[in-house]
């Protein structure tokens, strides 16, 4: 699949596996979120030992599987293999993106985040051919209607400026027919399993 085909403007330009499309006016509204998470993720990648990062990542994977109803990693892999284009909305340092790409190498993984962490992710995973990273606003994507087969917005939705608007955008870009949006958070956050046909 040519990545350009999912964009409204097919003249888009990636620099390797990375593209920046931050709307500067919008970024001002979300500057605090972008700044906090840019600092958090960049600091994490530089100051936390590789061993500790791996331990925390194993916990995150187990949590993701349990939270979204997958029996194990093989179950998630089977699910992803039926999805041509996967959107990791609010990808941070790209751990989920890399996991999805490894589990389903024939899928195209599109990862987006408002923070600078996405640039770190693009560098780290530059050798994985089926991941593309975009610095931009997940509530205002550059994608055509109905191009995503699966949207994962893990532990992010509560940090968006307007969660309802973000879900409406997800609804716009998600293909019809049994494709899903999965969004959840930590602590006491509501976990939502959403089928496009149930979200107006």
Biotite code that builds the C-alpha atoms (Angstrom):
import biotite.structure as struc

atoms = struc.array([
    struc.Atom([0.000, 0.000, 0.000], chain_id="A", res_id=1, res_name="UNK", atom_name="CA", element="C"),
    struc.Atom([1.244, 3.497, -0.819], chain_id="A", res_id=2, res_name="UNK", atom_name="CA", element="C"),
    struc.Atom([0.978, 5.600, 2.335], chain_id="A", res_id=3, res_name="UNK", atom_name="CA", element="C"),
    struc.Atom([0.022, 8.697, 0.302], chain_id="A", res_id=4, res_name="UNK", atom_name="CA", element="C"),
    struc.Atom([-3.324, 7.144, -0.662], chain_id="A", res_id=5, res_name="UNK", atom_name="CA", element="C"),
    struc.Atom([-4.832, 7.616, 2.814], chain_id="A", res_id=6, res_name="UNK", atom_name="CA", element="C"),
    struc.Atom([-4.284, 11.400, 2.846], chain_id="A", res_id=7, res_name="UNK", atom_name="CA", element="C"),
    struc.Atom([-6.719, 14.081, 1.668], chain_id="A", res_id=8, res_name="UNK", atom_name="CA", element="C"),
    struc.Atom([-3.779, 15.744, -0.056], chain_id="A", res_id=9, res_name="UNK", atom_name="CA", element="C"),
    struc.Atom([-1.753, 13.051, -1.781], chain_id="A", res_id=10, res_name="UNK", atom_name="CA", element="C"),
    struc.Atom([1.096, 15.546, -2.293], chain_id="A", res_id=11, res_name="UNK", atom_name="CA", element="C"),
    struc.Atom([2.199, 15.058, 1.313], chain_id="A", res_id=12, res_name="UNK", atom_name="CA", element="C"),
    struc.Atom([5.913, 14.605, 1.957], chain_id="A", res_id=13, res_name="UNK", atom_name="CA", element="C"),
    struc.Atom([7.467, 12.236, 4.456], chain_id="A", res_id=14, res_name="UNK", atom_name="CA", element="C"),
    struc.Atom([11.085, 12.640, 5.466], chain_id="A", res_id=15, res_name="UNK", atom_name="CA", element="C"),
    struc.Atom([11.892, 8.951, 5.686], chain_id="A", res_id=16, res_name="UNK", atom_name="CA", element="C"),
    struc.Atom([9.225, 7.634, 8.082], chain_id="A", res_id=17, res_name="UNK", atom_name="CA", element="C"),
    struc.Atom([8.353, 11.040, 9.616], chain_id="A", res_id=18, res_name="UNK", atom_name="CA", element="C"),
    struc.Atom([6.187, 14.025, 8.772], chain_id="A", res_id=19, res_name="UNK", atom_name="CA", element="C"),
    struc.Atom([5.180, 17.083, 10.790], chain_id="A", res_id=20, res_name="UNK", atom_name="CA", element="C"),
    struc.Atom([1.782, 18.684, 10.216], chain_id="A", res_id=21, res_name="UNK", atom_name="CA", element="C"),
    struc.Atom([1.232, 20.546, 13.467], chain_id="A", res_id=22, res_name="UNK", atom_name="CA", element="C"),
    struc.Atom([-1.330, 23.311, 13.131], chain_id="A", res_id=23, res_name="UNK", atom_name="CA", element="C"),
    struc.Atom([0.454, 26.127, 14.991], chain_id="A", res_id=24, res_name="UNK", atom_name="CA", element="C"),
    struc.Atom([-2.794, 27.837, 16.052], chain_id="A", res_id=25, res_name="UNK", atom_name="CA", element="C"),
    struc.Atom([-4.146, 24.544, 17.378], chain_id="A", res_id=26, res_name="UNK", atom_name="CA", element="C"),
    struc.Atom([-0.843, 23.750, 19.039], chain_id="A", res_id=27, res_name="UNK", atom_name="CA", element="C"),
    struc.Atom([-1.145, 26.955, 21.077], chain_id="A", res_id=28, res_name="UNK", atom_name="CA", element="C"),
    struc.Atom([-4.409, 25.612, 22.523], chain_id="A", res_id=29, res_name="UNK", atom_name="CA", element="C"),
    struc.Atom([-2.675, 22.351, 23.375], chain_id="A", res_id=30, res_name="UNK", atom_name="CA", element="C"),
    struc.Atom([0.746, 23.782, 24.138], chain_id="A", res_id=31, res_name="UNK", atom_name="CA", element="C"),
    struc.Atom([0.696, 22.669, 27.757], chain_id="A", res_id=32, res_name="UNK", atom_name="CA", element="C"),
    struc.Atom([-0.182, 19.072, 26.826], chain_id="A", res_id=33, res_name="UNK", atom_name="CA", element="C"),
    struc.Atom([2.391, 19.015, 24.022], chain_id="A", res_id=34, res_name="UNK", atom_name="CA", element="C"),
    struc.Atom([5.063, 20.525, 26.271], chain_id="A", res_id=35, res_name="UNK", atom_name="CA", element="C"),
    struc.Atom([4.413, 18.226, 29.242], chain_id="A", res_id=36, res_name="UNK", atom_name="CA", element="C"),
    struc.Atom([4.368, 15.064, 27.158], chain_id="A", res_id=37, res_name="UNK", atom_name="CA", element="C"),
    struc.Atom([7.313, 16.131, 24.999], chain_id="A", res_id=38, res_name="UNK", atom_name="CA", element="C"),
    struc.Atom([9.361, 16.643, 28.149], chain_id="A", res_id=39, res_name="UNK", atom_name="CA", element="C"),
    struc.Atom([8.043, 13.476, 29.814], chain_id="A", res_id=40, res_name="UNK", atom_name="CA", element="C"),
    struc.Atom([8.695, 11.110, 26.909], chain_id="A", res_id=41, res_name="UNK", atom_name="CA", element="C"),
    struc.Atom([12.066, 12.530, 25.894], chain_id="A", res_id=42, res_name="UNK", atom_name="CA", element="C"),
    struc.Atom([13.226, 12.449, 29.526], chain_id="A", res_id=43, res_name="UNK", atom_name="CA", element="C"),
    struc.Atom([11.939, 8.893, 29.915], chain_id="A", res_id=44, res_name="UNK", atom_name="CA", element="C"),
    struc.Atom([13.793, 7.649, 26.851], chain_id="A", res_id=45, res_name="UNK", atom_name="CA", element="C"),
    struc.Atom([17.052, 9.230, 28.019], chain_id="A", res_id=46, res_name="UNK", atom_name="CA", element="C"),
    struc.Atom([16.953, 8.786, 31.805], chain_id="A", res_id=47, res_name="UNK", atom_name="CA", element="C"),
    struc.Atom([15.267, 5.435, 32.451], chain_id="A", res_id=48, res_name="UNK", atom_name="CA", element="C"),
    struc.Atom([17.485, 2.373, 32.114], chain_id="A", res_id=49, res_name="UNK", atom_name="CA", element="C"),
    struc.Atom([16.837, -0.026, 29.233], chain_id="A", res_id=50, res_name="UNK", atom_name="CA", element="C"),
    struc.Atom([16.084, -2.791, 31.743], chain_id="A", res_id=51, res_name="UNK", atom_name="CA", element="C"),
    struc.Atom([13.469, -0.673, 33.535], chain_id="A", res_id=52, res_name="UNK", atom_name="CA", element="C"),
    struc.Atom([11.956, 0.432, 30.221], chain_id="A", res_id=53, res_name="UNK", atom_name="CA", element="C"),
    struc.Atom([11.644, -3.228, 29.179], chain_id="A", res_id=54, res_name="UNK", atom_name="CA", element="C"),
    struc.Atom([10.032, -4.185, 32.507], chain_id="A", res_id=55, res_name="UNK", atom_name="CA", element="C"),
    struc.Atom([7.509, -1.347, 32.246], chain_id="A", res_id=56, res_name="UNK", atom_name="CA", element="C"),
    struc.Atom([6.821, -2.169, 28.603], chain_id="A", res_id=57, res_name="UNK", atom_name="CA", element="C"),
    struc.Atom([6.034, -5.806, 29.466], chain_id="A", res_id=58, res_name="UNK", atom_name="CA", element="C"),
    struc.Atom([3.537, -4.530, 32.044], chain_id="A", res_id=59, res_name="UNK", atom_name="CA", element="C"),
    struc.Atom([2.000, -2.156, 29.471], chain_id="A", res_id=60, res_name="UNK", atom_name="CA", element="C"),
    struc.Atom([1.578, -4.973, 26.935], chain_id="A", res_id=61, res_name="UNK", atom_name="CA", element="C"),
    struc.Atom([-0.151, -7.217, 29.462], chain_id="A", res_id=62, res_name="UNK", atom_name="CA", element="C"),
    struc.Atom([-2.390, -4.325, 30.513], chain_id="A", res_id=63, res_name="UNK", atom_name="CA", element="C"),
    struc.Atom([-3.303, -3.509, 26.893], chain_id="A", res_id=64, res_name="UNK", atom_name="CA", element="C"),
    struc.Atom([-4.227, -7.121, 26.137], chain_id="A", res_id=65, res_name="UNK", atom_name="CA", element="C"),
    struc.Atom([-6.383, -7.425, 29.248], chain_id="A", res_id=66, res_name="UNK", atom_name="CA", element="C"),
    struc.Atom([-7.987, -3.983, 28.893], chain_id="A", res_id=67, res_name="UNK", atom_name="CA", element="C"),
    struc.Atom([-9.148, -4.543, 25.319], chain_id="A", res_id=68, res_name="UNK", atom_name="CA", element="C"),
    struc.Atom([-10.177, -8.179, 25.637], chain_id="A", res_id=69, res_name="UNK", atom_name="CA", element="C"),
    struc.Atom([-7.350, -10.002, 23.860], chain_id="A", res_id=70, res_name="UNK", atom_name="CA", element="C"),
    struc.Atom([-6.478, -13.410, 25.308], chain_id="A", res_id=71, res_name="UNK", atom_name="CA", element="C"),
    struc.Atom([-2.787, -13.056, 24.544], chain_id="A", res_id=72, res_name="UNK", atom_name="CA", element="C"),
    struc.Atom([-0.339, -11.616, 22.027], chain_id="A", res_id=73, res_name="UNK", atom_name="CA", element="C"),
    struc.Atom([-1.296, -14.245, 19.421], chain_id="A", res_id=74, res_name="UNK", atom_name="CA", element="C"),
    struc.Atom([-4.931, -13.170, 19.720], chain_id="A", res_id=75, res_name="UNK", atom_name="CA", element="C"),
    struc.Atom([-3.955, -9.534, 19.108], chain_id="A", res_id=76, res_name="UNK", atom_name="CA", element="C"),
    struc.Atom([-1.755, -10.591, 16.161], chain_id="A", res_id=77, res_name="UNK", atom_name="CA", element="C"),
    struc.Atom([-4.661, -12.521, 14.595], chain_id="A", res_id=78, res_name="UNK", atom_name="CA", element="C"),
    struc.Atom([-6.886, -9.464, 15.004], chain_id="A", res_id=79, res_name="UNK", atom_name="CA", element="C"),
    struc.Atom([-4.318, -7.054, 13.529], chain_id="A", res_id=80, res_name="UNK", atom_name="CA", element="C"),
    struc.Atom([-3.641, -9.292, 10.530], chain_id="A", res_id=81, res_name="UNK", atom_name="CA", element="C"),
    struc.Atom([-7.193, -8.571, 9.349], chain_id="A", res_id=82, res_name="UNK", atom_name="CA", element="C"),
    struc.Atom([-6.482, -4.812, 9.411], chain_id="A", res_id=83, res_name="UNK", atom_name="CA", element="C"),
    struc.Atom([-4.822, -3.118, 6.440], chain_id="A", res_id=84, res_name="UNK", atom_name="CA", element="C"),
    struc.Atom([-4.297, 0.291, 8.092], chain_id="A", res_id=85, res_name="UNK", atom_name="CA", element="C"),
    struc.Atom([-3.924, 0.757, 11.863], chain_id="A", res_id=86, res_name="UNK", atom_name="CA", element="C"),
    struc.Atom([-3.914, 4.199, 13.524], chain_id="A", res_id=87, res_name="UNK", atom_name="CA", element="C"),
    struc.Atom([-2.014, 4.533, 16.819], chain_id="A", res_id=88, res_name="UNK", atom_name="CA", element="C"),
    struc.Atom([-3.557, 7.806, 17.998], chain_id="A", res_id=89, res_name="UNK", atom_name="CA", element="C"),
    struc.Atom([-1.390, 9.514, 20.618], chain_id="A", res_id=90, res_name="UNK", atom_name="CA", element="C"),
    struc.Atom([1.555, 7.194, 20.058], chain_id="A", res_id=91, res_name="UNK", atom_name="CA", element="C"),
    struc.Atom([4.073, 8.837, 22.416], chain_id="A", res_id=92, res_name="UNK", atom_name="CA", element="C"),
    struc.Atom([7.406, 7.056, 21.948], chain_id="A", res_id=93, res_name="UNK", atom_name="CA", element="C"),
    struc.Atom([5.853, 4.527, 19.588], chain_id="A", res_id=94, res_name="UNK", atom_name="CA", element="C"),
    struc.Atom([5.997, 1.372, 21.702], chain_id="A", res_id=95, res_name="UNK", atom_name="CA", element="C"),
    struc.Atom([2.504, 0.255, 20.673], chain_id="A", res_id=96, res_name="UNK", atom_name="CA", element="C"),
    struc.Atom([3.204, 1.191, 17.050], chain_id="A", res_id=97, res_name="UNK", atom_name="CA", element="C"),
    struc.Atom([6.301, -0.998, 16.982], chain_id="A", res_id=98, res_name="UNK", atom_name="CA", element="C"),
    struc.Atom([4.432, -3.844, 18.681], chain_id="A", res_id=99, res_name="UNK", atom_name="CA", element="C"),
    struc.Atom([1.581, -3.659, 16.160], chain_id="A", res_id=100, res_name="UNK", atom_name="CA", element="C"),
    struc.Atom([4.066, -3.509, 13.260], chain_id="A", res_id=101, res_name="UNK", atom_name="CA", element="C"),
    struc.Atom([5.944, -6.550, 14.525], chain_id="A", res_id=102, res_name="UNK", atom_name="CA", element="C"),
    struc.Atom([2.770, -8.567, 15.145], chain_id="A", res_id=103, res_name="UNK", atom_name="CA", element="C"),
    struc.Atom([1.297, -7.694, 11.738], chain_id="A", res_id=104, res_name="UNK", atom_name="CA", element="C"),
    struc.Atom([4.050, -6.851, 9.224], chain_id="A", res_id=105, res_name="UNK", atom_name="CA", element="C"),
    struc.Atom([1.580, -6.726, 6.324], chain_id="A", res_id=106, res_name="UNK", atom_name="CA", element="C"),
    struc.Atom([-0.418, -3.916, 8.003], chain_id="A", res_id=107, res_name="UNK", atom_name="CA", element="C"),
    struc.Atom([0.496, -0.246, 7.635], chain_id="A", res_id=108, res_name="UNK", atom_name="CA", element="C"),
    struc.Atom([0.823, 1.417, 11.038], chain_id="A", res_id=109, res_name="UNK", atom_name="CA", element="C"),
    struc.Atom([0.218, 5.173, 11.140], chain_id="A", res_id=110, res_name="UNK", atom_name="CA", element="C"),
    struc.Atom([1.284, 6.732, 14.452], chain_id="A", res_id=111, res_name="UNK", atom_name="CA", element="C"),
    struc.Atom([0.472, 10.311, 15.459], chain_id="A", res_id=112, res_name="UNK", atom_name="CA", element="C"),
    struc.Atom([1.209, 12.459, 18.489], chain_id="A", res_id=113, res_name="UNK", atom_name="CA", element="C"),
    struc.Atom([1.129, 16.201, 19.233], chain_id="A", res_id=114, res_name="UNK", atom_name="CA", element="C"),
    struc.Atom([4.342, 16.015, 21.261], chain_id="A", res_id=115, res_name="UNK", atom_name="CA", element="C"),
    struc.Atom([7.952, 15.919, 20.094], chain_id="A", res_id=116, res_name="UNK", atom_name="CA", element="C"),
    struc.Atom([8.173, 12.337, 21.341], chain_id="A", res_id=117, res_name="UNK", atom_name="CA", element="C"),
    struc.Atom([6.946, 11.190, 17.941], chain_id="A", res_id=118, res_name="UNK", atom_name="CA", element="C"),
    struc.Atom([10.216, 12.437, 16.424], chain_id="A", res_id=119, res_name="UNK", atom_name="CA", element="C"),
    struc.Atom([12.152, 10.264, 18.881], chain_id="A", res_id=120, res_name="UNK", atom_name="CA", element="C"),
    struc.Atom([9.948, 7.323, 17.914], chain_id="A", res_id=121, res_name="UNK", atom_name="CA", element="C"),
    struc.Atom([10.560, 7.910, 14.200], chain_id="A", res_id=122, res_name="UNK", atom_name="CA", element="C"),
    struc.Atom([14.326, 7.816, 14.773], chain_id="A", res_id=123, res_name="UNK", atom_name="CA", element="C"),
    struc.Atom([14.175, 4.750, 17.000], chain_id="A", res_id=124, res_name="UNK", atom_name="CA", element="C"),
    struc.Atom([12.022, 2.724, 14.605], chain_id="A", res_id=125, res_name="UNK", atom_name="CA", element="C"),
    struc.Atom([13.344, 4.039, 11.292], chain_id="A", res_id=126, res_name="UNK", atom_name="CA", element="C"),
    struc.Atom([14.250, 0.529, 10.127], chain_id="A", res_id=127, res_name="UNK", atom_name="CA", element="C"),
    struc.Atom([10.705, -0.827, 10.449], chain_id="A", res_id=128, res_name="UNK", atom_name="CA", element="C"),
    struc.Atom([9.202, -0.387, 6.974], chain_id="A", res_id=129, res_name="UNK", atom_name="CA", element="C"),
    struc.Atom([5.502, -0.520, 7.864], chain_id="A", res_id=130, res_name="UNK", atom_name="CA", element="C"),
    struc.Atom([5.377, 2.328, 10.446], chain_id="A", res_id=131, res_name="UNK", atom_name="CA", element="C"),
    struc.Atom([4.909, 6.005, 9.580], chain_id="A", res_id=132, res_name="UNK", atom_name="CA", element="C"),
    struc.Atom([5.066, 8.701, 12.269], chain_id="A", res_id=133, res_name="UNK", atom_name="CA", element="C"),
    struc.Atom([3.284, 12.051, 12.126], chain_id="A", res_id=134, res_name="UNK", atom_name="CA", element="C"),
    struc.Atom([3.541, 14.964, 14.516], chain_id="A", res_id=135, res_name="UNK", atom_name="CA", element="C"),
    struc.Atom([0.041, 16.364, 14.522], chain_id="A", res_id=136, res_name="UNK", atom_name="CA", element="C"),
    struc.Atom([-3.324, 16.645, 16.250], chain_id="A", res_id=137, res_name="UNK", atom_name="CA", element="C"),
    struc.Atom([-5.325, 13.403, 16.462], chain_id="A", res_id=138, res_name="UNK", atom_name="CA", element="C"),
    struc.Atom([-8.549, 15.468, 16.589], chain_id="A", res_id=139, res_name="UNK", atom_name="CA", element="C"),
    struc.Atom([-7.755, 17.062, 13.217], chain_id="A", res_id=140, res_name="UNK", atom_name="CA", element="C"),
    struc.Atom([-6.080, 14.470, 11.035], chain_id="A", res_id=141, res_name="UNK", atom_name="CA", element="C"),
    struc.Atom([-5.011, 14.862, 7.386], chain_id="A", res_id=142, res_name="UNK", atom_name="CA", element="C"),
    struc.Atom([-6.648, 11.581, 6.380], chain_id="A", res_id=143, res_name="UNK", atom_name="CA", element="C"),
    struc.Atom([-9.446, 10.877, 3.935], chain_id="A", res_id=144, res_name="UNK", atom_name="CA", element="C"),
    struc.Atom([-12.773, 9.585, 5.204], chain_id="A", res_id=145, res_name="UNK", atom_name="CA", element="C"),
    struc.Atom([-12.974, 5.887, 6.071], chain_id="A", res_id=146, res_name="UNK", atom_name="CA", element="C"),
    struc.Atom([-9.333, 4.861, 5.616], chain_id="A", res_id=147, res_name="UNK", atom_name="CA", element="C"),
    struc.Atom([-8.510, 3.266, 8.983], chain_id="A", res_id=148, res_name="UNK", atom_name="CA", element="C"),
    struc.Atom([-9.361, -0.330, 9.841], chain_id="A", res_id=149, res_name="UNK", atom_name="CA", element="C"),
    struc.Atom([-8.469, -0.044, 13.528], chain_id="A", res_id=150, res_name="UNK", atom_name="CA", element="C"),
    struc.Atom([-7.833, 2.901, 15.832], chain_id="A", res_id=151, res_name="UNK", atom_name="CA", element="C"),
    struc.Atom([-6.009, 2.463, 19.127], chain_id="A", res_id=152, res_name="UNK", atom_name="CA", element="C"),
    struc.Atom([-6.081, 5.494, 21.411], chain_id="A", res_id=153, res_name="UNK", atom_name="CA", element="C"),
    struc.Atom([-4.594, 4.017, 24.551], chain_id="A", res_id=154, res_name="UNK", atom_name="CA", element="C"),
    struc.Atom([-4.396, 6.242, 27.679], chain_id="A", res_id=155, res_name="UNK", atom_name="CA", element="C"),
    struc.Atom([-4.640, 9.389, 25.546], chain_id="A", res_id=156, res_name="UNK", atom_name="CA", element="C"),
    struc.Atom([-8.245, 10.501, 25.069], chain_id="A", res_id=157, res_name="UNK", atom_name="CA", element="C"),
    struc.Atom([-8.450, 12.229, 28.456], chain_id="A", res_id=158, res_name="UNK", atom_name="CA", element="C"),
    struc.Atom([-5.502, 14.439, 27.460], chain_id="A", res_id=159, res_name="UNK", atom_name="CA", element="C"),
    struc.Atom([-7.124, 15.758, 24.289], chain_id="A", res_id=160, res_name="UNK", atom_name="CA", element="C"),
    struc.Atom([-8.584, 19.251, 24.235], chain_id="A", res_id=161, res_name="UNK", atom_name="CA", element="C"),
    struc.Atom([-12.049, 17.979, 23.322], chain_id="A", res_id=162, res_name="UNK", atom_name="CA", element="C"),
    struc.Atom([-12.580, 14.190, 23.618], chain_id="A", res_id=163, res_name="UNK", atom_name="CA", element="C"),
    struc.Atom([-15.970, 14.313, 21.858], chain_id="A", res_id=164, res_name="UNK", atom_name="CA", element="C"),
    struc.Atom([-14.459, 16.103, 18.858], chain_id="A", res_id=165, res_name="UNK", atom_name="CA", element="C"),
    struc.Atom([-11.629, 13.569, 18.831], chain_id="A", res_id=166, res_name="UNK", atom_name="CA", element="C"),
    struc.Atom([-14.103, 10.665, 18.758], chain_id="A", res_id=167, res_name="UNK", atom_name="CA", element="C"),
    struc.Atom([-16.005, 12.370, 15.927], chain_id="A", res_id=168, res_name="UNK", atom_name="CA", element="C"),
    struc.Atom([-12.754, 12.586, 13.973], chain_id="A", res_id=169, res_name="UNK", atom_name="CA", element="C"),
    struc.Atom([-12.071, 8.907, 14.651], chain_id="A", res_id=170, res_name="UNK", atom_name="CA", element="C"),
    struc.Atom([-15.580, 8.127, 13.416], chain_id="A", res_id=171, res_name="UNK", atom_name="CA", element="C"),
    struc.Atom([-14.878, 10.043, 10.198], chain_id="A", res_id=172, res_name="UNK", atom_name="CA", element="C"),
    struc.Atom([-11.637, 8.233, 9.371], chain_id="A", res_id=173, res_name="UNK", atom_name="CA", element="C"),
    struc.Atom([-12.678, 4.727, 10.453], chain_id="A", res_id=174, res_name="UNK", atom_name="CA", element="C"),
    struc.Atom([-13.873, 2.325, 7.753], chain_id="A", res_id=175, res_name="UNK", atom_name="CA", element="C"),
    struc.Atom([-17.333, 0.878, 8.132], chain_id="A", res_id=176, res_name="UNK", atom_name="CA", element="C"),
    struc.Atom([-18.132, -2.810, 8.720], chain_id="A", res_id=177, res_name="UNK", atom_name="CA", element="C"),
    struc.Atom([-16.899, -4.203, 12.013], chain_id="A", res_id=178, res_name="UNK", atom_name="CA", element="C"),
    struc.Atom([-13.871, -2.010, 12.491], chain_id="A", res_id=179, res_name="UNK", atom_name="CA", element="C"),
    struc.Atom([-13.234, -0.607, 15.930], chain_id="A", res_id=180, res_name="UNK", atom_name="CA", element="C"),
    struc.Atom([-11.977, 2.232, 18.024], chain_id="A", res_id=181, res_name="UNK", atom_name="CA", element="C"),
    struc.Atom([-10.479, 1.246, 21.338], chain_id="A", res_id=182, res_name="UNK", atom_name="CA", element="C"),
    struc.Atom([-9.771, 3.973, 23.822], chain_id="A", res_id=183, res_name="UNK", atom_name="CA", element="C"),
    struc.Atom([-8.950, 3.577, 27.459], chain_id="A", res_id=184, res_name="UNK", atom_name="CA", element="C"),
    struc.Atom([-7.037, 5.142, 30.242], chain_id="A", res_id=185, res_name="UNK", atom_name="CA", element="C"),
    struc.Atom([-5.501, 4.426, 33.563], chain_id="A", res_id=186, res_name="UNK", atom_name="CA", element="C"),
    struc.Atom([-7.008, 4.356, 37.004], chain_id="A", res_id=187, res_name="UNK", atom_name="CA", element="C"),
    struc.Atom([-10.770, 4.817, 37.012], chain_id="A", res_id=188, res_name="UNK", atom_name="CA", element="C"),
    struc.Atom([-11.062, 6.013, 33.410], chain_id="A", res_id=189, res_name="UNK", atom_name="CA", element="C"),
    struc.Atom([-13.910, 4.651, 31.343], chain_id="A", res_id=190, res_name="UNK", atom_name="CA", element="C"),
    struc.Atom([-12.854, 2.071, 28.789], chain_id="A", res_id=191, res_name="UNK", atom_name="CA", element="C"),
    struc.Atom([-14.825, 2.342, 25.594], chain_id="A", res_id=192, res_name="UNK", atom_name="CA", element="C"),
    struc.Atom([-15.275, -0.315, 22.983], chain_id="A", res_id=193, res_name="UNK", atom_name="CA", element="C"),
    struc.Atom([-16.834, 1.453, 20.055], chain_id="A", res_id=194, res_name="UNK", atom_name="CA", element="C"),
    struc.Atom([-18.134, 0.073, 16.816], chain_id="A", res_id=195, res_name="UNK", atom_name="CA", element="C"),
    struc.Atom([-18.523, 2.691, 14.134], chain_id="A", res_id=196, res_name="UNK", atom_name="CA", element="C"),
    struc.Atom([-22.154, 1.756, 13.526], chain_id="A", res_id=197, res_name="UNK", atom_name="CA", element="C"),
    struc.Atom([-22.975, 2.664, 17.142], chain_id="A", res_id=198, res_name="UNK", atom_name="CA", element="C"),
    struc.Atom([-21.336, 6.100, 17.112], chain_id="A", res_id=199, res_name="UNK", atom_name="CA", element="C"),
    struc.Atom([-23.242, 8.787, 15.174], chain_id="A", res_id=200, res_name="UNK", atom_name="CA", element="C"),
])
